[in-house]
Amino acid sequence: MTPAVLLLGYALLMSTAGSWALRRARWPHRSPRLGVAAWQAASLSALTATGLAGFVLLLPGSPLSVVAARAAHACVAAFDAAYAAPGGSTAGALVGAVLVGAVARCGVLLGHDLWAGRRERGRQRRMLMLVARPAGALDALVLDHEAVAVYCLPGRGGKVVFTTAALSALGTRERRAVLAHELAHLRQHHHLVVAAARALRRGFPGVPLLRAAETEIAVLVEMVADDVSARRGGRHSVASALRALHTFSSPHQPVEGQATGVATGQTARSALVPRLHHLLSPAQPARAAVLGARSVVIAASLILPVVLAVTPAAAAAQTGLCPVPAAPQLLPHR
């Protein structure tokens, strides 16, 4: 079986069975930071396998094949034979170009989203400097608005913004809990994590793994920020603030989130129940051995596509043989 087929089979397995297994698992919500890493690793693993499949399909007969064979100290002919495409070099090259292009498109989408997000945040920051005011004892800005909303504005000099309606809906301890939550988003750059998941889903919109990863990562980063806030002000203060924000908001108002990616009230409500459950019914910390095993599996999922891609090159280098084309048969001289 050729490396490209193995890599594409692995990507398909990770995109279907891997997604199903992670959605069914309960531990990501109990250990949200590791859960984010698991969804990121699964997505990146499938994407890497797809990109490497395209790359190895482009190798045989190309100048890259000569360079790679010399780097592996292998015969070029043996190297090309190890990476030969099932349907021939021309068909393999066409499929490889499509796969590499699809993966590259994800990078383009991510770059565009980051650039557009930065530009939008800059616009919002300039507007806030005109209409918002300091929030007194809180390290935040206050915006006069009837919508109940709290959000952070990532980037250099990141800011947390409360509307006046949100300040009215929250008590002193709840305000501090929400502020700590939003500051956790800023310090841990969660907007980049969410943007990467969104770009992958847009690049491969029909892949179940990437659709689920975007949704789950958005919920898990909220849980991570909840945990940071809970360590400073207590789980009940964070849960009380969550309930207050969602009680006084309408279904279509922004409630909390990150600028340029603020969840609507309806979307935020879908994450409210798991977040409250995580806060008010915390699971017992997982044993170090269990966390270590999960971390090893996450790391292995990132390494395996690379192993599948380079194994044929290693095998070609170890043979020490270089096939030569058969000499043409000469017609007898008459």
C-alpha positions, -999 to +999 in steps of 0.1 A: +000+000+000+014+034-010+022+061+016-004+084+001-031+059+005-021+052+041-020+090+049-054+096+033-068+066+052-054+080+084-069+114+077-103+099+070-102+078+101-092+107+123-119+129+107-147+105+114-138+080+142-116+105+160-143+131+159-168+106+172-146+095+200-138+130+212-174+141+211-184+110+231-156+115+257-164+133+289-129+141+300-124+171+277-150+190+297-134+179+330-099+190+318-107+217+293-071+228+287-062+193+277-095+191+258-085+221+237-051+204+230-069+172+220-092+189+195-063+210+181-041+179+177-068+158+160-075+187+136-038+193+129-031+156+126-058+151+099-047+183+081-010+172+082-018+138+069-038+153+040-010+178+032+017+151+034-004+128+012-005+155-015+033+161-011+043+125-015+021+122-046+040+151-061+074+136-053+081+109-079+099+122-109+101+158-096+133+177-087+122+175-051+126+137-054+163+141-062+168+165-033+149+143-008+166+111-020+200+126-015+190+139+019+180+104+028+211+089+012+189+068-010+189+059-047+166+083-066+151+054-086+144+034-054+130+066-037+106+072-066+096+035-066+088+038-028+065+068-034+050+057-067+014+067-070-013+040-075-027+055-107+005+066-123+027+097-119+004+121-138-028+113-120-009+112-087+006+147-093-029+161-101-044+147-069-014+158-050-016+194-063-053+195-053-046+182-017-017+206-012-037+234-025-066+226-002-043+226+028-026+258+017-061+274+014-066+269+052-034+289+058-046+317+035-080+318+053-063+319+087-041+348+075-071+367+061-091+361+093-063+373+115-057+404+094-094+412+091-098+407+129-069+429+137-083+457+114-117+454+130-103+454+165-083+485+157-115+502+144-134+492+176-105+504+198-106+538+181-143+541+186-141+530+223-115+557+230-142+582+219-173+568+236-162+546+265-149+557+299-128+539+326-147+516+349-134+531+382-120+503+404-122+478+376-094+476+350-119+479+322-139+503+301-176+511+304-198+517+274-233+532+278-256+507+262-289+490+272-276+455+260-261+433+288-227+425+274-191+420+285-163+413+260-126+416+256-108+433+228-076+413+220-044+427+207-018+451+219-031+469+250-061+446+251-092+459+268-122+445+287-155+463+280-186+463+302-219+479+291-237+499+317-265+473+316-240+446+325-226+466+354-262+470+367-269+433+364-237+422+383-227+426+419-192+435+430-179+399+433-195+390+400-179+419+382-145+408+394-152+373+383-162+383+348-132+407+346-108+378+356-125+356+330-120+381+301-085+389+312-077+351+310-089+352+273-066+381+267-035+367+284-039+332+268-047+346+233-078+325+230-089+346+200-060+329+180-071+295+191-107+301+180-096+318+147-075+287+138-104+263+144-126+285+123-101+287+094-098+249+093-135+245+093-139+270+064-111+253+045-127+219+047-164+227+054-177+191+050-153+174+075-172+164+107-140+166+128-133+203+119-170+213+123-171+197+158-136+211+167-147+247+160-178+243+182-161+224+210-130+246+212-152+277+215-169+261+246-136+247+261-117+280+260-147+295+279-142+268+305-105+274+307-112+311+314-139+301+339-113+280+358-088+309+359-115+332+373-127+305+398-093+301+412-093+338+421-128+345+432-145+311+437-166+289+414-199+301+428-191+338+420-183+328+384-215+307+381-236+335+396-221+360+372-229+337+342-265+333+353-269+370+358-255+379+324-277+354+307-308+362+327-308+399+318-299+395+282-323+389+252-318+358+230-301+379+202-279+402+223-242+397+227-236+384+262-198+378+266-170+369+243-142+383+222-145+412+198-150+402+162-161+369+175-187+377+201-212+350+207-248+359+203-271+353+232-284+321+216-250+307+209-237+315+243-268+299+259-259+266+242-226+266+262-242+278+294-253+244+308-220+226+303-201+256+318-223+258+349-220+220+353-182+223+351-182+251+377-207+237+401-201+200+398-163+198+394-149+164+387-121+149+408-087+158+393-075+131+370-045+111+382-011+120+368-008+087+350-041+093+332-032+128+322+002+116+311-013+088+290-037+113+273-008+137+266+011+109+250-018+100+227-022+136+218+015+139+209+014+106+190-014+118+168+008+146+157+038+125+150+021+095+133+015+113+099+051+122+097+062+087+105+039+073+077+054+098+053+091+092+060+090+054+065+093+046+027+123+070+024+140+052+053+133+018+038+147+030+004+178+042+021+184+009+040+181-013+010+213-001-005+201-012-039+194+010-069+172-006-096+184+000-132+162-001-162+165-033-182+188-031-212+169-031-246+170-063-265+190-061-296+178-077-328+201-104-342+223-091-369+216-105-403 
